[in-house]
Amino acid sequence: MTLRLYDTATRSVRDFVPLETGKVGIYLCGLTLQAPPHIGHLRSGVNYDVLRRWLLAHGYAVRFIRNLTDIDDKILVKAQERGRPFWSIAYANELTLAAAYRALNVLPPTYEPRATGHIPEMHELIARLIDTGHAYPATDGSGDVYFDVLSWPAYGALSNQSPDDMQSAGDAPDRGKRDQRDFALWKGAKPDEPADAYWPSPWGRGRPGWHIECSAMCWRYLGAEFDIHGGGLDLTFPHHENELAQSQAAGLGFARYWVHHGLLNIGGAKMGKSAGNTLDLAYVDSLGVRPVELRYYYAAAHYRSCIDYSEDALREAAVAYRRIEGFVQRAAERVGAGQLGEVPAAFAAAMDDDLNTSAALAVVHEVVRDGNTALTGGDDVTVRTALGQVRAMLDILGVDPLDPAWTGGDRADDLRGVVDSLVALALEQRAQARSRKDWAAADAVRDQLKQAGVVVEDTPQGPRWTIGEQD
């Protein structure tokens, strides 16, 4: 079955046919670095990481570009409020974002360009737009340069709206514009903004508008035309509409597919710093929910659906993941971790159907049930097959419990050996107490282990232990 993706531009699910056979170019709009990331931001990284992993599983060579906006009106406001250079605020938040993505096992991008590193490309695009009559320098002495919306007849097609229904772009005073809907490509220096937040340009000292930066970075790293442009549903207008218009007006073919993900809301409203309703990874950790469980929570919903966050739903996702994890651990103890197997046809069909991860996870749970039955029945052949399939499916979703990203690699293996020895000693003491029918002593050992976070489960094959709560 061919991979099919929902394309915002055509408002339809389309067969995915890359521009170049065997290769895929993806651009994902990254964060504006005025503040640390919250879990709404991080959903984007996980959603497109799943897309990337599935393309890799299809055998594609994927060039994945995720930008960082490190110069912006909001960042400059933060700089003035805190009396710090704008770049120090952006860089601190960049480091926090990178750590959060690592914690969620999001593969690093092929490149992660910053807006401030691509001023020359922006200047070249702006000059093209002026030369072709699609942009103009303001005549009010501000140094601003604007895109002429009415010069581009297709403007509004991506977001399916008419320019007649649009209001002011709101990104600069209307006095320098020919039309209030025109948007800024270059913003002239303002006396009340930080003195180090500007670059020389043919139109005067200034800085880039928000939209031109992404067009420049797409062009620089993916060429004039590329396969997939991603981002949150809230970016469709004006950001992506403006990107598309200015890029094509400058002679670039730009994105062939527009793939947008739904938002993570809280209380029915978009999670955001301005609304004061943000939650971060530290908050999730305080609930006793691990990053792998948060990633499972994201994957359990279709990427285009909006998620209305609730603590109960997050905890339910964590419990569901622990059931899968429990099977993987028990099966690996029984037959060895083995290699990743082939994903079942039903899983592949679900993923090819516009990345239907909720249907794909239903397949995971079905195979886990069969595997647990095989464990109980002592059918090691079936256990080994089920384990390979489950791990292969979970690897696509980025939540394989045996992935070194979650186990911590060699250091965790060393610590596991130490803990194994200590728990084995405690279990031997418990077994001796049980053999002499000293049930109180046996229960005391078990209770002490539980207090230390080690849960003991008696099985026909003997006691086994796990770290965490037993569900």
N, C-alpha and C positions, 0 to 999 in steps of 0.2 A: 504494500500500500504506500502511495506517495504521501509525504508530509504535506499537510494542508494547514494554512494559517489564516486567521482573520486579518484582513487588510482594511484599515480604517479608511483609506482613500477610496476604495470601491465599495465599502460597507458590505463585504462578502467574504466568505471563506474560500481561499484560492489555493490551488496546487502550488507548492513552492518549487520554482524553477530558478536556480541561481544564474547570475549573469555569466559566470565562468564555470564550466563543468568541474566538479570536485572541490570547488572553493566557495567559501561564503564570507562576505564582509558585513559586519554588524557594527552599528554605532548606537550606543546607549547614552542618553542624556544623564550625566551624573549629577552630583549635588552642587548647590551653591553653598560655599563654605562659610556662611556667617555664624553657624552654630553647630554643635555636635549633632550627629545623626540620631534620629529616633527610630522606633521599630517600624513606623510607616515608610521611612526612607529605605530601610533595609529590605523590605519586601521586594523592591525593584531589583536589587542585586541578586536575590535568590531566584526570582522568576526568570530572569534572563540567563542566569547560570544554568538553570534546568534546560532552557532552550539550547544553550551552547553545548551542554553535555549530550543532548539528544542528537544534535547535528554531528558531533564528534563520533557518536555511536553509529551514525549513518555512514561514517567514513569520510566526511568532509574535512578539509583543512580550513579552520576558522580563524579569521583575523577579527579580533574583538576589541573595539575601541570604546573606552568609557571616559568621558572628559571630567574635568574639575573646573568649576567656575570660581576663580580666586580673585576676581575683581568685579564688583557689583555695587549698586546703590546700598543694599542692605549691609554689605560688609563694611562699606565706608561709614555708615551710621554707627555700627558697632565700634569701629576704630575711634571715632570721635567720642563716643560715650565712655570708652575705657581708657582713652589717652594712649593707645598703642598703635603701632604701624598696622596698616590693613593687612599686609602680607604675613605678619606674625599671627594674627587671628585666623587667617585662612590656613596657614600651615599647621597650626595646632589642631584645627578641626579635621584637616586632611589626615593627620596621624591617627586621630581617634576613629575616623571612618575606616581607614585601612585595618586597624585592629579589630573593629567590629566585623568587617567582611571576613577576616581570617578566622574569627571565632565561629562564624557561620559556615565555614568551609566553602566560601565563594572563590572560585578559581581566579587568580590575578588576571587582569586584562592583558591582551597582547601589548597594548600601549595605554597609558593613562595621561594624556596631555593636559596641561593647564592652559587656561585662556591667555594668561599673560605671556606665554611662550610663543604666541602665534599672531602677534600684532602685524608683521609684514604681510602675511596671507590675508588678513582682514583688510588691510589697506588696498591690496591688489583687487580684491572683490569689490570693494566700495568704488574704486576708480572705474572698474568695468561698468558698474551700475550707473555711475554718473555719465560715462561716455555713451551709453546706450539709451539715455533718457529715462531711466527707471529710478534715479536718485538725484538729489540736489543738495548743495550746501545752503544752510539757512542764510538769509540776507539781513538778519538782525544783529550780526556781530558776535553771536554766541559761539561760533565754531562748530555748531551741530551740523550733522549730515543726516538727511531723512530719505527713507524709501518712499517712493510715490505709489501708494496703494492703487490708485485708479489707473495707473499706467500698465497694470498687470491684470488683464481681463479674467484670468483664472483664480484671482484672489478670493478665498473663502471656500474653494472646492473641497479642501481636505476636511474642514470642520463642518461642511455642508450648510453654509450660511451665506447670506448676501451682504456685501459691503453696505448696502442701504440700511441694514438693520444694526450696523456696528456703531459703537460710541468712540470717543477719543481714545487713542492708544494709551494715554496717561503716563507715558514714560519721559515726557519733557513738556515744558510750557508750549501751549498751542500757538503762541505768537510768532514763532519762527517757521511754522509749517504752512504749506499750501492748503493742506486739508488736515483736520484734526485726527483723522484715522491713520495718517502717515506715522511710521515708527522710526525711532532713532537707530542709525547705523554707527554713528560716531557722536560722542558727547563732548562738547567743548569744556575746557577747564572752568571751574567755578571758584570764586575767591573764598567761599566758605567751606570748601572740601579739602582733604589732606593734600599737602603740596607734593607728596611723592606718588600720587595716584594717577599720574598722567604720562603720556608719551608724545613725542613730536609726530606730526602728520602733515600731509599736504594741505589740510584744511585748518590747521592750527593745533596747538597743544590740547590734548584731550585723552579720552579713553573709549574703549569699544562699548557699543550697546550690547544688550544681553544676547540678541538673536544672531548677530553676525559671527560671533565666536564659534558657534557650532557648525555653521556652514563652512567656515575656514578650516576647522579641524577635520570635518568629514572629508573635505577636498584633499587636505594634506596627507591623510593616512589611508583613505579608501578610494581616492580618485574621483573623477567627475561623476561617476555613477556607481552605485553599490547596491547591495541586496536588501538589508533590513535596517530600518531606523526604529529604535525603541524608546520608550519612556512612559511616564504615568499618563493616565487618561486626562488629567488636569493640564497637561502640556499641549494637548491638541491645538488649543487656541488660547493665547495668540502665538505661543513660542514656535510650535511646529508649523503652523500656517505661515508664519513669517519666514522661517528657515526655507521652506519649500519655495515660496515666492521669490525671495532674493537669490536663491541658488539657481533656479531655473532661469530667472531673468538675466543672470550673469552667464548663462550658457552651459550650465551644468545639468546633467540628467538627473542627478541626485538619487533619492531612495526609491527602490522598486516596490517595497512593501513597508507599510507603516503598522507596527505592532505595539499596541498600547495595553498596559496592565491596569486593573482596577485599583482603587485606593484602599488603604486601611483606615477605616473611620473609627471614631469612638463616640458613643452616644449619638450616633447618626450624623456627626459632623466630621469633616476632614481633620485628621491629626496634623497639628502644625504649631510652630513656636508662637506665632501671633495669637493663636487661640488659647495658648496656655494649657493644652491638653495632651502634651507629649509624654511618651513612656520610652525608656531606653533599655539597653541590655542589663544594666545594673538592677533596674526594677524587676525585669523578668527573672534574674538570678535570685532576687529577694523572695520570689514566690516558690523557689525550689525547682524552677523549670530550667533545664539545661539548654544551651544554644542549639544542640541537635534537635531538641524537642520543639523549639521555636521554629526551626527550619521546616520540620515536619508539619507544623501548624500552617505555615505559608503554603506548603506544597499540597496540603489536603484540599485547598480551594482552587478552583479553576483560575488561571492567571487573570482572566478578564472580569471576574466577579469582584464586587466590592466586599470587603470583610468588615463587619462591624465588631470591633474588638470587645471581648468580654473575658474576664479572668476564668470563668467556668469553662468556656470553650477552649481556652489555652490549656487548662489543666486536663480536659478531656483528650485533647490531642496528645499531651504528654503521656497519659495512661495508654492510649492506643499505640503510641510508638514503643513504649516499654514492653508491651505484649510481643511486638515484632522482635525487639531486641532480645527478649527472653528466649524466644525460639532460636535465634541466631547463636546466642551464647551456649545454649544447651546442645544444639546440633554440633557446633564446633568442638565442644568438649567430647562429644561422642565419636565423631568421624573426622575431626580435624577441620581447620578453616577452609582448606582446599582453594580452588581457583573460582573466579567469577564464571558462572554458567551462561547459557543463552537465555535471553528474556523470553517469556511465553508470548505466543502470537497475539493473545488478547491484550497484553500489556502494550506491545508494539502498536497494535491498532488504535488503542486509546491515545497513546502519545502522538501518533501521526494525525489524529483527529483534533487538530488545533490544541495540542498539548493538554489533553484532558487528563490531568493528574489525579483528579478525584476518582475517575473510572480506573486509572492505572493502579491506584492504591487499593481499590477493591480486588484487583487481581493479586496484589501482594498478600492481602489478608487471606484470600482463598488458598494460596500456596502454603502460607504459614499454617493454616488449619490442617491441610493434608500432611504437612511435615510433622506437626505435633502428634497427629494420629500415628504416623510411622514411628516416631520416637517411642510412643507408648507400646507399640506392637513389636519393637525391636527390629524394624525393617531398615537396616542401615543403608541399603541401596537407594531406597526412596528418600531417606533423610538426606543423603549426600546430594541427590539431584535437586531436592527442594531447597537446600541451603545454597547451592550454586545459583539457582534461579532467583531466590529472594535477594541474595547479595548483589546480583547483577542489576536487578530492578532498583534496589535501594541506592546503588552506585550512580545510576542515572539521575536520581532525585537528590543525590549528595548526602544521604543519611545512612550509609552502610556502617553499622556499629563497629566493624572491624577495620574500617578505614583509619590509617594512622592519624588523620586529622582529628579524629575523635578519641583515639586511644592514647595519643601523645607520643607515639613512636617508641624509640629505644628506651628512653628514660622511663616511660610508663611501663614498659615491659620489665625493666629492672625492679621498679617498685612493686609491680604485680608479683614478681617472684618472692620478694620479701614478705608481702602480705599473705601470699599463698602459704608460706612456711609458718607464719604466726597463726593464721587461722587453722591450718592443719594441726598444729600443736593443741589449740583450744578444742578442736573437734575430737582429737584423740582423748583428751581429758573427759570430754562429754561422753564419748563412747565407753570409757572405762566406768564412769558413774552409772551409765545405763546398764552395763553388764552386771554390776553388783546391786542393781535395782535401787540406786540412790537417785530417785527421780528429782528430788529437790536440787541436788548438786547439778544434775544434767540440765535442768531448766535454768538454773542460775548462769551456767556457761552460755546458754543460748541467749538469755536476756542481756548479758553483758556484751555479747557480740552485737546484738541488735542496737544497743545504746551507742555502740561505736560505729553504727551505720552498716553493719554486716548482717544480712538476712540469711538464715539457714533454712533450707527446704529439704525435708526427708523424702527421698525417692527410692524406687525399687533397686536402683543401682548404688544407693548409699547417699549420704548427705551431700548437698551442693550448696554453694553460697554465692550471693550476689551483693553488690553494694547499692544501697538505696532501699526505698520502701517496697514491700511486697504487695502486689495488687491482687 
